[in-house]
Amino acid sequence: MRSNRAALRAGASMAATLPMIAGALALGIPAAHAADGPARDTLAGTRPAWATAKADKGSTSDSAKVSARVYLAGRDAAGLAAYARSVSDPGSPAYGKYLSAGQAEARFGATPAQVAAVKSWLTAAGLKVTGTSRHYVAVSGDVAAVEKAFGTQLHNYAKGGRTYRAPSGTASAPASLDGAVLTVTGLDNAPHKAASKEQLPPPDAVFKNSGPFSSYYGSNTASTLPSAYGKKIPYAVQGYTGKQLRAAYGAGGFTGKGVRVAITDAYASPTIAFDAATYAKAHGDASWKTGQLRQVLPADYTKTEECGAAGWYGEETLDVEAVHAVAPAANVTYVGAASCYDDDLLDSLSKVVDNHLADIVSNSWGDIEANQTPDLAAAYDQVFQFGAVEGIGFYFSSGDNGDEVANTGTKQVDTPANSAWVTAVGGTSLAVGKNDKYLWETGWGTDKASLSADGKSWTDFPGAYTSGAGGGTSRTVAQPYYQKGVVPKALATANNAAGNRVVPDIAAIADPNTGFKVGQTQTFADGTQQYSEYRIGGTSLAAPVIAAVQALAQEARGGKAIGFANPSIYSKYGSRVYHDVTDNPTGSGLAVARVDFANGYDATDGLLTSVRSLGKDSSLSAVKGYDDVTGVGSPTNGYVESYRSRR
């Protein structure tokens, strides 16, 4: 379901993309009775915002084929949301009293009678049931049958220069089902897909960084290059390693032992086991033990060309290696989706929850909020709520395009990081000095200027904006209770006087110019497949780093799951467990020098030299206190330790 979030290897960022919303259905609010038509309940959010009268191109052909999913509300949708909140809130008597997957299903899942009733309704309307799960009934059929089943007409609408199908009115279900239906997806056919946020070169195109490098921040000054901000600047780091990140974020003696972390992306790298083992050995990380890394994969993959399957390999590689580097004893389960579309991504998330494969789930994909639809938001939020009652926390990258204006022309946040039921992870530029000493962080935001032809100045310094941590105020998701009193009113009310969700919640290293080194098998110019290493960044680095830090915190807590972490994260706001990240930590402008291969892998076609400014994130700013670039800040060496008291 999600669209694409770009990230450059070593040069830009990395994460994937995907849409979603938090609406009334996602919070378990009962559907309203339709005013016109006998005994039907409306399914709020099933008509997309772009299906306007002005864009209407007329009725869809009755014979056109439709595939849809009818998501089940379960026994007690409102109770599910309420219990998810209570077990996640440190101030609640029910805090930490999680249910097993079986208990959650028995208490909140759909009953066999509800499933049977929904299937009977759909088949009676002329639709064919093509599959069922704990969460939905999948159907297919022609437009005429769909219109009969859901009590609305399907029309064609102009959207972004193309034409797509969508309901002309809000869909509904028979009131006799007594609220068994949560929502329906698939009535519109606009693209709902995720793509690896980071557009890494696929395995058939090797990528390498050129030097010179710094081994730690500031170790190698670019003395022969022009100054920036009144001083000589250092070369970009070659890529931080786990040892440096563990020191920066206060890992101490914790390793994540006994903690299970899951990673979701689309598809699966065929060389991940070799790459992860080779990388760990090369950088002094603990070797992977038998069974410590496993993959849960679908029987078949679909839409591999459309989704750019090979582009997801680098995403999985980064996520797996980053988690292991920071939490080397944690067990890692990679859950690959059959495609980059919502249905398959939802299935992957549901596998984690239904089988409780992990307590912590890292997700480096998303989309712009304008592409989200309430029906899908409801389906996603239901999975997140089931996870919360089981003690599972979901961590999503906040985006790599700042306020998204440069990317889309409209200021907006990314999804599903905007969900009130996930932890949105923002990004920083990180300076780790000699002897792995934490120096400072800025909010991640990059301006780039190239070296002039005569080598004596930077052209149009500080240059143009290239990328930065996603953040801002949602237009669709109401302010969650845990943000009240922490998020400044001006941010919360930017789009709604009543207050909306602000992204992100917490942050970690993301800037590719102060990035992380990864190792991946790629295809070299001579056609051979070889393992090589490069520097990478993006909030799809920040997300697995925070997930790994949470694994350390869970170990410090005696192995007791933290679950949905936001209430706990915000309850610690203002304490010494966070670095209060700002854009100007040293009192003067900051930048690094970068030298890149023009062709991406060797000096045959020349080198490109540039200056990359730090702390320049679009219209967003990292300031003292909570901000919409880094949230409450990044973990200090007291963060992991702070969980000891909650055993």
Secondary structure as UniProt FT lines:
FT   TURN            9..11
FT   HELIX           25..27
FT   TURN            38..39
FT   STRAND          40..42
FT   TURN            44..45
FT   TURN            49..50
FT   TURN            53..55
FT   STRAND          56..59
FT   TURN            62..63
FT   STRAND          65..72
FT   HELIX           77..88
FT   TURN            90..91
FT   TURN            93..96
FT   HELIX           101..108
FT   HELIX           112..124
FT   TURN            125..126
FT   STRAND          128..132
FT   STRAND          136..142
FT   HELIX           143..150
FT   STRAND          154..159
FT   TURN            160..161
FT   STRAND          162..167
FT   STRAND          172..174
FT   HELIX           175..177
FT   TURN            178..179
FT   STRAND          181..185
FT   TURN            203..204
FT   TURN            217..218
FT   TURN            223..224
FT   TURN            229..230
FT   STRAND          234..235
FT   HELIX           242..248
FT   TURN            249..250
FT   TURN            252..253
FT   TURN            257..258
FT   STRAND          260..266
FT   TURN            270..271
FT   HELIX           272..282
FT   TURN            283..284
FT   TURN            290..291
FT   STRAND          293..296
FT   HELIX           304..307
FT   TURN            308..310
FT   HELIX           311..326
FT   TURN            328..329
FT   STRAND          331..337
FT   HELIX           342..354
FT   TURN            355..356
FT   STRAND          360..363
FT   STRAND          367..368
FT   HELIX           369..371
FT   HELIX           374..390
FT   STRAND          393..397
FT   TURN            402..403
FT   HELIX           405..408
FT   STRAND          414..415
FT   TURN            416..418
FT   TURN            420..421
FT   STRAND          423..432
FT   HELIX           434..436
FT   STRAND          438..443
FT   STRAND          445..451
FT   TURN            453..454
FT   TURN            459..462
FT   STRAND          464..468
FT   STRAND          472..478
FT   HELIX           481..483
FT   TURN            484..486
FT   HELIX           489..492
FT   TURN            497..498
FT   STRAND          500..503
FT   STRAND          506..509
FT   HELIX           512..514
FT   STRAND          516..523
FT   TURN            525..526
FT   STRAND          529..536
FT   HELIX           539..556
FT   TURN            557..559
FT   HELIX           566..571
FT   TURN            572..574
FT   TURN            576..577
FT   STRAND          578..579
FT   TURN            585..586
FT   STRAND          591..597
FT   TURN            598..599
FT   HELIX           603..605
FT   STRAND          607..613
FT   TURN            618..619
FT   TURN            628..630
FT   STRAND          634..635
FT   TURN            637..639
FT   HELIX           640..646
//
